[in-house]
């Protein structure tokens, strides 16, 4: 089955700087990779996702890149703002099963004003 | 559109007691998921329903956890008897189609504390 590793576990950046979070996955047949943002005490919210037929996807200040050969994908946040502070989870679809998402362990991002 | 609804939002019980959580998915969503999120970790899938059938319950501790989705809409997750290690947030999510890598929408979760 799929295994997802996420790094770093915590990330502190100055407001306006960029933040990068990286994930690796084990199942080469995985074809869907969403990123969720979870603020303290709130539900995970999808912020961006990518499918395996594209290498990069961008939405305003957020972008995701996918390297299928190396089996890793990354979240890039540019011009960070204090409201970007949250825990970010990557996930990968387990192709063995019924479209089960396997989540990474999360990255706590702190944007210092 | 209305989001995924869950209740209760918080629950405190003593070990060996039983507890039940309820989830109402987004209208029309065929697939429903229950996740367990332990503090500091990512969500872990417990069970997945497609309409009213179980698709994956491989990580559900079946000796104490049970879930059902009667009529393919609402779902309940039960723990009996609860253990200390069951303290977590229980998240329900739903997705539109039966199968396929569709976006999962999460509910607000039920925070369970077992004393």
Interface residues (C-beta under 8 A of the other chain):
Chain A: X6 X31 X32 X34 X36 X42 X43 X44 X45 X46 X49 X51 X89 X91 X93 X97 X98 X99 X100 X101 X102 X103 X104 X105 X106
Chain B: X31 X40 X41 X42 X43 X44 X45 X48 X50 X55 X56 X58 X91 X99 X100 X101 X102 X103 X104 X105 X106 X107 X108 X109
